[in-house]
């Protein structure tokens, strides 16, 4: 029910993401969104480094993290709030992430039970070798809102990117 892309694959070599209203990052993310629609998924879940200074161990990343969240916010994707997904796995762990959800412009309402199953699946599949069952239970249980809530937009007033209802018969880059 979810796609978990790796956001670093959408970035340029200098760490930039898609830039402006176009760019490679935008093209790639739009393609991921089209595929999610074609597969009938409820949305896209992925992790992004935070844009909140108190959660950063490397303050020099604030500008880049802010740009990344602004990029995704243009598509309506925002961090899920009121949870402990960003909780460190170990005391030495300094890589904290927001869990971000893109509902593909559908207005999807995610309920707590489903969200907990999704979070458990993400943690077990991606971090099962480093996360204890106790950690997974604690993070999963931290999702208490029903339905879950996304952070209010910070950077964009209204998402500018709609999701196509079906894939192009001919890829747009081959059309003349």
C-alpha positions, 0 to 999 in steps of 0.5 A: 500500500505504500512506495518508499522512494529514497529521496537522495536519488532525486537529488543532483550531485551537489545535493540540490533537488530538482531546482525551481519548477523543473529539473531532474528531481521534479521529473523523477518525483513526478514519475514516481507519483505517476507510478503510484497512481497507476499501481493504485497506491494510497500514497507515497511515504518517505523519510526526509531530514528535518528542517527544525534546528533543535532536531539537527546535530549538523546545523549546516544542513538546515538550508538543504533540508529546508529546500528538500521539504519545500520541494516536496511540499510543492507536491502536497507532501508534508511530514506526519506530525505528533509521533516519534518516528524521528526518535534515535535508534540508539543513543549514538544515532544522530540521523533523525528523519521525518516521515513524509506522506504524499497523498497524490492530491487525493485528500486521503485520510489515514487512520491510526491502525493503518498508519501503524501497520505502514510504520511497522512495515517501513521500520521492519523492512528498512531497519530491521537489522538495527531496530529492536522490536521494543523500538519498533513497538514504541515508534509505532505506538507513538502514532496516536492521532486518528486520523493522522495529521500532516504538518501545516504547510510552511513553504507553499500556500497551495500545492502546484503539482496535480497527479495525472489520473493515468499514465501517458500512452506515449512518454511526454519526452518523446512527443513532438 
